[in-house]
């Protein structure tokens, strides 16, 4: 019997060949995905996409697409550097700031919030916990009303809960929520992301909403309600930086990050866009067909957004729009976000 052994040169050639094959396979898949997204965004439609799509791997932009206008009245074209209000994507910033206080020993997750906000008027302050505020299982509908349900027994997506979280960490850190968020963004080198009260942002686009008669008009409603829950200003590039800083373990200990990315008991509900939402701390968690994704959609007056991260492949997908269509039917409002997410998942299988 005759045996053939690899020589050093043969082995090097083999390894190089495998690398080249995988590299070109990757380029082919990336090119195909780009073509699919291009086709989706540029097809002639009565409700055309107006915004930015960015797909990144680790901290590198794989491709981006910018379509439409930042201001229709002046025909000013959008730029990748433009800023958008990112809606509920903001909640993960707040969740991280809360968990940083938890790591410092300044707060506990399972004690009554009356420990931190004794001035609250209702007696439920002695039964609601920070954990329940983070997971929308607290039942608070108004600071001056009784709870909707007993804390921990149900789920109701809430803005007010995250507003209370901001007030709590202002107390425990002795810093304003504006300054706390700025310190967080500085740590992740996010130079274009701001709390709405920090008016240093210079490139915020004009937002528009489709009216009942089908006309697109400038949105006049304020986006600055409950900033900790849904009013931060950011860019597509900064959200890529955030994903790699956040999920890369650069701002929280691994054990704390695991808390955030774990589906919390009872924090599951039907979703107006997707069939079901499973909630961690500040983000949704999906695991279908063995594809895990972390992240959040966002909606603010005239702004429609999405930021998801796929931990196994280190892929980020960010979609930001400044035109909101069909706002009485969020499945239609988030049409482009849902379709782009579907294409991403198909290419990850």
N, C-alpha and C positions, 0 to 999 in steps of 0.2 A: 504494500500500500504506500502510495506516495503522498506526502503532505506538502502543502504550499504555505509558507509563512509570509506575513506582511513585512516588508522592509520598512525602514524609517521613512523613506521617500514615498513609498506606496501608501503608508498610513496618513502621511501629511496630505497627499493628493485626495485620499478618500474623505478625510475630514473637511478639506476645502470644498470638495464637490457637494457634500451634504449641506455645508453652510450656504453655498451659492444657490442650491436648489431651494432651501428654506427661505432665503432672502428674496428670491424672485417669486416664490409662492406668496410671501407676505406682500410684496409690491403689487402682485396681481390682485390679491384680495382687497387691498387698500384702494386700488384703482377702480375695481368693480363697485365697491361701496360708494366711492366718490361719485361715480357715474349715476348710481341709483339715487343718491341724495340730490345731485344736480337736477336729475330728471323730475324728481318730486317738486323741487322748489321753483323750477322755471316753467313748468307746464302752464299753459294759458288757463286762467281761472277767474271767475267773478270775485273770488276772495283770495287774491294772491299773497304769497308769503312776503312779509316785510320785516326783515330782521337778520340775525346772525346765527350761523351754525358752526360749532367748533368741535372737532374730535381730536383728542390727544391720547398719547400713550406715555405713561410716566409723566415727565414734565415737558415732553416734546409735542408740539402741534403736528398731527399727522395731516390734517387738512382743515381748511375753514372756508366758509362761503358767506359772503355778505351781499344781501339783495335788498334793494329798495332805498327808502329815504328816511333821514332823521327828522326832516321837516318838509312836509308836502307843499307848504305855501311858498317856500323859497327853492324847492327842488334840490335841497341839499342832500347829497348821497350819504348813506350810512358808512361808517368806518369801523374797523375791527376794534378801535380804541374807544368807541362810544359807550356811554354808560346807560344802564337800564335799571328800573326798580325791579327787584327780583322776588317780591312777594314772600311766600312761605319758605323759600330757600333760606331766608334770614334766620329761621328758627334754629338751624344747626349752629350758627354763630353763638346764639344765646345759650344753647345747650352746652357748648364747649366752655363758655365762660362760667357757667354754673358748676360744671365738673372740675374746672380749675380751682374754684373755691372749695369744692369737696376734697380735692387732693391736698389742699393746704390745711385741711381740718377746720375750716371756717364754717362749714355747714354740714348737716347730716341729711341724707335723702329721705329718711323714714320717720322724721319727727314732725309735729304739727307746725304749720307756717306761722302760728302765733308766736313761736320762739323768735321769729325775725321781724314780723309785722304785727306787733300787738295792737296797733292803732286801727286795724281793720274792724268794721262795725259789726259784722255778723258772727254768731257763735260758731259757725262752721270753720272758722280759723283754727279751732282747737282739734279738728279732725282731718283736715286736708293736709297732705304732705308735699314736699318738693317733688318726690318721685311721681306723685299723681299729677302735679302740674306739668311735668316733663312729658307724661304719657297721655294727656288729655282724659284722664280717668277721675277727675276731681268733682265734676258736676256744677262748677260755678258758672252762672249765666249773667250775673250782675253783682257788683260789690254790695248792693243793698237789698238783695233778694235771697230767698231760701235756695238751697241747692236743687238742681234738677233731679239728682239721684244721690244715694249714699255713696261717699267717696270709695273708689275701688271696685264698684259693682257694675259699672257700665263705661262706655266710651262716647265722648262727644268732642269732636275737633274744635279747638278753642283758641282764640286770639288773646283773651284776657288772662289766661293762665301764664302765657309767656311774658305778658306785661308785668305780672306779679313777680315772676322770676327775676326780671331786670331790677325791680325795686328791692328784692331780697339781696341780690349781690352788691347793689350800691350800698346797702347797710353794712354787709359783712366785710367788704373791701375798703369802705370809706372813700370810694372813688365814684365818679359819675359813670353811668352806663356808656355815654359817648366816649369817654377816655378809655374805659376798659376795652371797648371794641376797637378803638384806634391802636392800642397796644397789641391786641391780637393780630390785626391786619399787618402791622409793622413787622411782627415776628415772621409772618408768612410772605413778606415782601409784596404785599398787595397794595400798591400805591394808588389804585383807582377805585377802592372800595370804601364806603363811608356810611356811618349812621346818618340818617336824613337831617339831624340837627347840626351836623358838622358840614357846613355849606361850602366846603373846599372843592366839592366836585364841580367840574367845569364843562363836561361833555355829556350831560344828561339830555337824551333825545326827547323830542316832543311825542306825547302819547295820544292815541286815537281810539275811538270806540265806534263800532257800527251801530247806527240808530235803527229804530223799528222800521223806518222807511227805506233802509238799505244804504243810507248816506253815511260816509265816514266823517266824523267830526272830532275836533280836538277835545280831549278829555279834560274836564274842568274840576272833577272831584279831587280832593286832596289825597295823596298817597301816604301821608305821614301819620296815619292812625296806627297805634300799637307798633311802634318801630321794632321792638324786640321780636315781634311775631311775623312782620311782613313788609317792612318798608326800607330795608337797606338798599343802597345803590352800588352797583358793581358792573364789571365788564366780563366778557367771555374769557379773556386771557387770565384775569384775576381768579375766576372760578376754577380754572385749570390749576393755577398755583395753589388755591385753597384745597382742592381734592388731594393733591400730593403732599401737602403739609399736614392736613387733617388725618387722612387715612394712612399716611406714611408714618404715623406715630411721632411726629415732631412737636406736638403740643400737648399730648396727653400720654400718661403711662399706658402700657398695653392693657393692663387689667381694667383701667378706666375706659379705654376705647372699646374693650369687649362689652362693657355695660351698655355703651351707646349703640353698638351694632347688634345687640341681642333683641329679638322680638320679645316685648314685655307682656306679661300675663294680662289678658283682658284688653290689650290695646290693638284690637282687630275690628275692622268695620267694613261695610260696603263703601265703595268709593265712587264719586260722581263721574270719574274718568275711566279708572280701571275697575275690574270686578271686585277686588278686595284690597284693603290696605292693612299691612302689618307694621306696627310702629315700634321703633326703639326709643331713643332719646333725640328728638329733633329731626329724625330722618325716617323714611319708610324703608322696609327691608323686604325684598322679593327674592324668592328662590323657586323658579319654575324651569322645568326641563334641565335641571342641574346648572343653570346660569344664575349666579348670585348678583344682585344689584342693590346698591345703596343710593339714597338720594331723595329728591323732592321736586315736585312741580311748584310753581308759584304764580299767583294772580294778584295784581293790583290794578286800580283803575287805568285801563289802556295798555297794560303790560301783561304779557303772557310768557312764562319762562319755565325752564326745566334744567336740572343739573343732576346727572346720574354718574355713578362710578361702579365699574365692574372689577372687584378686587382680584379675581383670579388672573385677569389679563392686564390689569392696571390701565384700563381704557376709561377715559372720561368723555362724556357727551354733553354739551351745553347748547341749549337753544334759547335765544332771546328774541322776542317780538315786541314791537311798539304799536301794533294794531290788534285790537281785540274784536274778533267777529263773534256773532251768535252768543252773546253773553248770558242769554237765558238757557243755554244748553252747553254746558262745559265740555261735553264730548266733542262738540263741533268746534268750540273755542280752542281746544288743545289738539286739533286735528293734526297739525304738522309735527308737534312734539310726539304724539303717539306713533305716527308713521315712521318718523326717524328712529325712534326707539325700537320699533319692530325690525327695521332694516339692520340696525346695529346687532340685535340679538341673532338674526339669521346669519350674519357673517361671523358671529362668535361661536356658532355650533361646530 
